[in-house]
């Protein structure tokens, strides 16, 4: 049985992973320093935590379910106890991309992250429809990267990823650099920013007299239909009026050089601020 040392097992993310790993083929050693996290694991999943040294003894895989800002510190603190060939799993590309992992050529670094349940899906179960983050009831896709280590380790890393992010549909293999383009580049710098602008726009039309509920219903409905056409979920074309609105609206909302957010230095600066 493959042994996994799960650090941050009782935290916001770690608890979900602990729950999904329960009943899997893996032997999981739970490490959690926060008393509230330890209590959460005990009362919610009936898991007892173990000391760091005990968790790492013989562990083939070490999963760091800790915040990006702590990845480097935690990795450095356990480096001496990691035997050659250990697979260190990190749940976000930020810290690995920024060079916060130890310089150990004899360790495997595997990075994985969920895509989260898609807007366009076939979920019918109420719990799945309300699982917006995934990893509980809703199906989602994932991305993973073998940053360093033998090719044979990718299969085990992906197996772990499919369990912790379950239920999983497509599993995409990318590089760490490509994962950084996806997040923070695509998902946070671009998507989250534009969605925040849409929320501000909704608030503005409400300020100008539109009832809030009407504005929200109108915006979310149009996000659905416009998104289905733009992302080719369904065949369709926009009206001439809509195309004209896009033609004149984008220059008002977007800088000409906005795509520079994907340039390596811009990504590095963004990740440095995150970590």
MOSULKA-V130310 format. One record per helix or strand. SS is the DSSP state (h for helix, s for strand). FROM is the first residue (numbers start at 1). TO is the last residue. If there is no record, write none. Layout:
SS&FROM&TO  SS&FROM&TO
This chain:
s&3&7  h&12&21  s&27&31  h&35&45  h&52&56  s&61&64  h&68&81  s&87&90  h&93&97  s&108&116  h&126&129  s&140&148  h&152&164  s&168&173  h&176&207  h&212&230  h&240&253  h&258&262  h&264&274
